[in-house]
């Protein structure tokens, strides 16, 4: 099985003065695009074969930015800078491709449009309608010699743009938040509509699974939508809202384990662990296997017709007359009344906590703080000191939950019969050592003053 990867150079500057097309350098955004595609190409095993790059400045710089993300690799030794690839003619690129040596099993080409796109359409007519800057197409060719390639002899098996591989690049194109309106009903409806748009816009990045931030933001917008809906439901009756919120909750819960693994793996990269190199590798590989399994399950759910129907149903519900009538009854005074009730409940729960309380009690306190936060966000007049204190408490309780989640995954690793006993023992010891930072966070939480002391 042969593999062909076609990558268009990243975003380049337009020529100015006496600059030729060949000399055009990358823009700053282009450099970010190229860097974002390095993990994609690595995951697709595009670096395990030959790399051919056009001699133009923008293609050379695209390759250089990719190589810079993988300093331990030998990419610079694998690269061939070929003048024939500085072409905009698809037919010329076909001729070049057919002349490749038969021993080449994997080939990455960094070149130019329209030549790349014309070649891609010739290989497989199912390719997308365009090939934006920095994008990569992955084809497989079943046992066909390069010289024998004919039209339609390849199969497109992968296609990614930088904006789907990188959340920071996605943000440039993401739906813009609505402008604040004076009346509460319009503001809340716009907020829900924007969150729906964000959920749908984030889906390709979640499915691609390159940048974990897509999943995080996807979860955030699902949970915010549900939280706003719950806040509305606590203030006024809306027919059908309970059923809709239950569906949103189910969709958010389907991402929980995957997000927990993402956070754990990120922390293992950033923070030294007490594990030996062998145990660290064993745990990492086990977590990654669980990550792949859960990501695959989530992708199946997102691609199912029932998912699209549910989300479209939520969109229609938001725009319905029933929701409009319910929102019209909302006032800042009613929101404030419910907020005060939740603050009182939080203060009571906080006062009832002790150092030896069960983890679940701290988690319930965290959920209460989040409900207060979402409700406070509905009121543009909420004092900044109060919001600052809310974020501080969310941070403390979130850190505590992360430690508990880490312990749960370490328990699961240690309980797995397929894992090495020595590695299991090291993870059990690490799990026990996490009780110390948990105790420190418990003390900080218990030292918090009642919310009633902070103006809301």
Number of C-alpha atoms within 10 A of each C-alpha: 9 18 21 23 25 24 31 27 31 32 22 20 16 13 13 9 5 7 11 11 14 14 15 18 23 23 15 12 14 23 23 21 28 29 24 26 28 22 16 21 19 13 11 14 14 21 20 15 17 18 21 19 25 23 20 23 17 28 31 19 22 29 25 16 21 22 18 15 15 14 10 8 12 11 19 13 9 14 18 14 17 13 11 14 24 20 18 16 17 20 15 14 20 22 14 14 18 15 13 13 11 12 9 14 18 19 20 24 24 26 29 26 20 16 20 26 24 17 21 27 18 19 22 15 16 12 19 12 9 10 22 18 19 25 22 24 22 22 23 20 19 12 10 15 17 21 15 9 16 13 13 14 16 23 19 20 11 14 19 21 24 26 22 26 26 22 21 18 17 18 12 10 10 15 14 11 13 12 9 13 12 9 12 20 19 14 19 22 18 19 20 22 20 17 22 21 17 20 22 13 18 23 18 17 24 24 18 19 21 19 19 19 19 26 24 19 16 23 21 16 21 22 20 19 23 23 21 21 20 18 20 23 17 13 18 13 15 17 11 11 19 14 10 17 21 12 16 20 16 11 20 17 14 15 18 15 16 22 19 17 20 19 17 19 18 12 13 13 10 9 9 8 13 13 16 12 11 12 20 17 13 17 24 17 12 15 20 15 12 15 20 13 12 19 20 14 13 18 16 12 15 17 12 11 9 11 15 14 11 15 18 14 12 20 16 12 16 20 14 11 11 16 19 17 12 17 22 13 14 17 15 13 10 14 19 17 13 17 21 16 11 18 20 15 15 22 17 12 16 20 13 11 16 14 12 8 11 10 13 11 15 21 16 14 21 21 16 17 21 18 20 22 19 19 21 21 13 19 17 14 10 15 13 12 12 17 18 11 15 18 15 12 19 19 13 15 22 16 15 23 18 15 17 19 17 21 20 13 19 21 15 13 21 22 13 12 9 9 15 15 14 12 21 22 14 18 26 18 14 17 19 12 13 14 14 10 13 18 14 12 18 21 13 13 20 14 10 13 12 15 20 12 9 13 11 17
